Every structure is written in C-alpha cells, then in structure tokens.
Amino acid sequence: MCFRHSALLLVCLTALVVTPVSTRQTTVAAARLGPVVEEIVVSVGSRFLTRSDLEVEARVALVMGGGEAGAHSAIGEETVASVLDYLVNQLLIIEEVERLQVFEVDAKDIASEYERFVSSFPSQAELEAFLDALGVGPERLAAIFRRNLRVQRFLESRMRLAVRVEEDEVVAFYIDNSERFPGRSLDDMRDTIRARLFRERFDEAIRDLIDDLRGRSDVRVLAEPRGFPALQTDGLGKDLEEHEGSRGQ
C-alpha cells in the first residue's frame, strides 16, 4: 500500500534528515500551546519521554514487529516495561551516534520504513484513524524510523568489527557438544554453529555497550510503567482483525 501523499512525505522526510527536532524541543513547543501537563516517564541525558511518547513508541514497535493488533489493542504492563527498557537503550545509543556524527540516513530509507509500517493497515482510512487517535503525524513516525535506522546501522557496524568467530572455536563447540548433533558432520553444522556463537557474542557485546553508555549518562526512571487501554478508533479494531485474518488465509 502506498501513502497517497508520498511526494509530500518525501519532502518532509528530507527536511527531517537535515534538521532533526529533539523530543524535548517538540514537547516544550507543544506545552506552550496550552496548560496540558504530561507525565514524564524517563529521562536519558538531554532527552525525555512522556507517557504519550511511550504509547506511540509501543504501538509503532508492535505494528512493525508484525502484530497488527498492537495498533489498537490494550497493552499490558509487562509489554510497556519491555518497550521502556528498549527505548532507554535506543536513546543511549542515539546520543552516542549523534556525538560521533555518524550513520545518517537519507529520506528514501526512512520512506521505505514508513511504507512497511503503512502496509500493516488495511486502508488509508484505518492508518489515518490510528494516527489521529494517537495525535501524531507522518513526521513523528519518520523521526522514530530515522532514529531506529541510525541505531541499527551503528550496532551492525560496531559489532561487525568487534565480534568474530574463528574456525577453531566452531570446531571446539562441535566436539564439546557432539551429542547434540547425532549423524551430522562438522560440515553440516558449521554455519549453524558459527551463527549461534556470533549471536551469543553479539548480544553480549551489545549488553556491554549499553552498560558502558549507562555508566556515562544520566538515566532516570521517573514513573513506573503502566499498561495502556485499547485505542479508541472508529472501526479500526474490526477492520484490522479482518485484514489480519485475510492475510492468514
């Protein structure tokens, strides 16, 4: 599915890549328009997330992860806590990326992510209903996708250099765990073992990176994560369920 204002979106995305606006600036600017007071959930260095930010991020993450129901269903406290932890890590890493001034992304990359997000919705009307219910526009989604892409590329580049699996390590794992591979030769299992060892070391390296960044940044959780009720949009839940069911047939 294509966004019907794709040309306008590309212009917005290009402007976003050149002149990004921080969450803090956006929230402060909005606060000047009225007396609404937002609950701040967490601050990471110079950035902070409000409760409404957290809901937007949670629903976008659930939709991008393949769960269309995440667009409108209730979100439990455990899921919100996981999303909050994920976002703290994202903000820690993006601060490092911006400090190093690396891994900028162009408008086409962001637009590709946006189109992938849009494809989860059965119609343009359902997408607009979702965005209206959350009070966000395409530019806000683009900012999320831009950050995610920069973080992803930074991690891939850093881990590719830092994480290596040597052949002798693959052989040693195969010998030490031979009972797991009955009837399978080393040649049969080499790629699988290498991928497993790489993933384990990749995950460990990311944990070490996050620990290091947390030690150098000021992270403050200011409110306990709470679940979110179902998003109220006219007909969105019903149409998304029908869309998901038709995709499974």
Buried (B, 14 or more C-beta within 10 A) or exposed (E): EEBEEEEEBBEBBBBBBEEBEEBEEBBEEBEEEEEEEBEBBBBBBEBBBBBBBBBBBBBBBBBBEEBBBBBBBEBEEEBBBBBBBEBBBBBBBBBBBBEEEEBBBEBEBBBEBBBEBBEBBBEBEBBBBBBEBBEBEBBBBBBBBBBBBBBBBBBEEBBEEEBEBEEEBBEEBBEEEEEEBEEEEBEEBBEEBBEBBBEEBBEEBBEEBBEEBBEEBEBEEEBEBBBBEEBEBEEBBEBBBEBBEEEEE
